[in-house]
Amino acid sequence: MKIGPLEYVVISVPDHKFVRKLVSELNVIHATGTIRVADLIFITKSLDGSVLTQEVNELNEQQEPELYSTIADDLMGLLTKQDIDQLTEHVPNGTSAIVIILEHTWVNRLAEQIGNGEGMVLSGGMIAHETLKKLNDELAAINGGVHYA
């Protein structure tokens, strides 16, 4: 099985209500087959900087493991302890976060078509979050306050 490009996202998690909304959206995008949730880890960083991690298969009944049923079987366990240690540097002390690895499965289908047509990808990359925010603000100013995702 060929794995498509992987992207990681570290998202601050203020409360369980937010987690429910986030996981619901992850389930939707995962179900389309366009993007796969390849890994998901919960991080809690105490005020003294010590870190507690939890995987989906470690959730207890109060944490509603059934919310993750759509993505749970496809999680690949890609994050190593070293990865998690490095990513937790982005998490402020006294907060919680979710680390998500997203596989862009759509790229495999596109790459197949490019190869079939004897084309070649010459360059690629992700646009920085701050650049996207600035662009969205500029577009909203032009379009009467309407923001794009």
Legacy VTK file of the C-alpha trace (Angstrom):
# vtk DataFile Version 3.0
C-alpha trace
ASCII
DATASET POLYDATA
POINTS 149 float
0.000 0.000 0.000
1.375 3.378 -1.000
1.047 6.171 1.575
0.234 9.668 0.338
1.816 12.861 1.663
1.502 13.252 5.427
0.792 16.468 7.299
0.783 16.975 11.037
-1.369 19.442 12.943
-1.130 20.296 16.654
-4.442 21.774 17.843
-5.124 23.341 21.225
-8.084 21.672 22.924
-9.935 23.959 25.369
-12.627 21.440 26.446
-14.437 18.182 25.679
-17.179 19.988 23.717
-14.515 21.252 21.304
-13.033 17.743 21.025
-16.469 16.347 20.057
-16.861 18.954 17.277
-13.311 18.401 16.037
-13.633 14.613 15.977
-17.002 14.860 14.225
-15.355 16.863 11.450
-12.406 14.440 11.286
-14.901 11.591 10.863
-16.551 13.423 7.950
-13.333 14.141 6.057
-12.020 10.666 6.775
-15.208 9.036 5.474
-14.846 10.805 2.107
-11.577 8.964 1.477
-9.918 12.176 0.323
-7.948 12.605 3.533
-7.260 9.832 6.016
-6.655 10.401 9.698
-3.494 8.309 9.937
-2.705 9.001 13.596
-4.192 10.897 16.499
-2.673 11.472 19.946
-4.005 13.457 22.895
-1.494 15.490 24.875
-1.884 17.057 28.298
0.989 19.238 29.424
1.010 20.151 33.103
2.073 23.509 34.491
5.490 22.056 35.351
5.947 20.890 31.739
5.462 17.159 32.270
3.561 15.480 29.444
0.844 12.829 29.460
-0.109 11.266 26.125
-3.111 9.120 25.302
-4.006 7.208 22.168
-7.536 6.526 20.937
-7.361 2.874 22.025
-6.607 4.050 25.587
-9.758 6.188 26.006
-12.105 5.393 28.864
-15.914 5.436 28.806
-16.155 9.105 29.938
-14.019 10.102 26.950
-16.553 8.546 24.545
-14.352 6.194 22.510
-17.300 5.564 20.158
-16.747 9.067 18.731
-13.606 7.693 17.097
-15.133 4.568 15.559
-14.933 5.921 11.989
-11.208 6.612 12.182
-10.005 4.157 14.834
-9.474 1.169 12.522
-7.340 3.203 10.101
-4.984 4.751 12.662
-1.477 3.636 11.781
0.502 4.479 14.926
2.992 6.558 12.968
3.982 8.930 15.771
7.060 7.851 17.681
8.020 8.966 21.178
10.631 11.242 19.591
7.958 12.796 17.325
5.662 13.385 20.273
8.458 14.905 22.357
9.262 17.305 19.525
5.615 18.240 18.871
4.832 18.845 22.537
7.256 21.766 22.426
4.439 23.631 20.627
1.992 22.958 23.478
2.038 25.580 26.267
2.323 24.355 29.850
-1.032 23.850 31.530
-2.909 23.043 28.303
-4.126 20.110 26.244
-3.807 19.421 22.543
-4.479 16.864 19.851
-1.792 15.869 17.378
-3.255 14.649 14.109
-1.404 13.064 11.209
-3.397 13.519 8.005
-2.653 11.491 4.906
-3.550 13.291 1.696
-4.821 10.199 -0.128
-6.116 12.293 -3.024
-2.511 12.942 -4.048
-1.984 9.261 -4.923
-4.858 9.345 -7.429
-3.647 12.634 -8.888
-0.058 11.360 -9.118
-1.279 8.277 -10.971
-3.017 10.469 -13.549
0.022 12.727 -13.869
2.238 9.686 -14.424
-0.190 8.184 -16.943
0.032 11.410 -18.930
3.813 11.429 -18.608
3.627 14.582 -16.524
5.777 15.335 -13.509
5.230 17.375 -10.352
7.922 20.037 -10.304
7.262 21.617 -6.940
4.832 21.543 -4.014
4.369 22.504 -0.401
1.949 23.862 2.178
1.117 27.554 2.473
1.918 28.826 5.985
-1.002 29.399 8.366
-0.143 33.076 8.865
-0.102 33.656 5.106
-3.526 32.015 4.764
-4.890 34.132 7.614
-3.662 37.300 5.932
-5.147 36.227 2.599
-8.500 35.411 4.231
-8.559 38.815 5.921
-7.805 40.542 2.608
-10.517 38.551 0.795
-13.009 39.329 3.566
-12.291 43.036 3.196
-12.968 42.793 -0.545
-16.092 40.635 -0.130
-17.842 42.622 2.575
-16.625 40.707 5.601
-17.176 37.165 4.287
-14.351 34.895 5.460
-13.342 31.734 3.645
-12.285 28.569 5.438
LINES 1 150
149 0 1 2 3 4 5 6 7 8 9 10 11 12 13 14 15 16 17 18 19 20 21 22 23 24 25 26 27 28 29 30 31 32 33 34 35 36 37 38 39 40 41 42 43 44 45 46 47 48 49 50 51 52 53 54 55 56 57 58 59 60 61 62 63 64 65 66 67 68 69 70 71 72 73 74 75 76 77 78 79 80 81 82 83 84 85 86 87 88 89 90 91 92 93 94 95 96 97 98 99 100 101 102 103 104 105 106 107 108 109 110 111 112 113 114 115 116 117 118 119 120 121 122 123 124 125 126 127 128 129 130 131 132 133 134 135 136 137 138 139 140 141 142 143 144 145 146 147 148
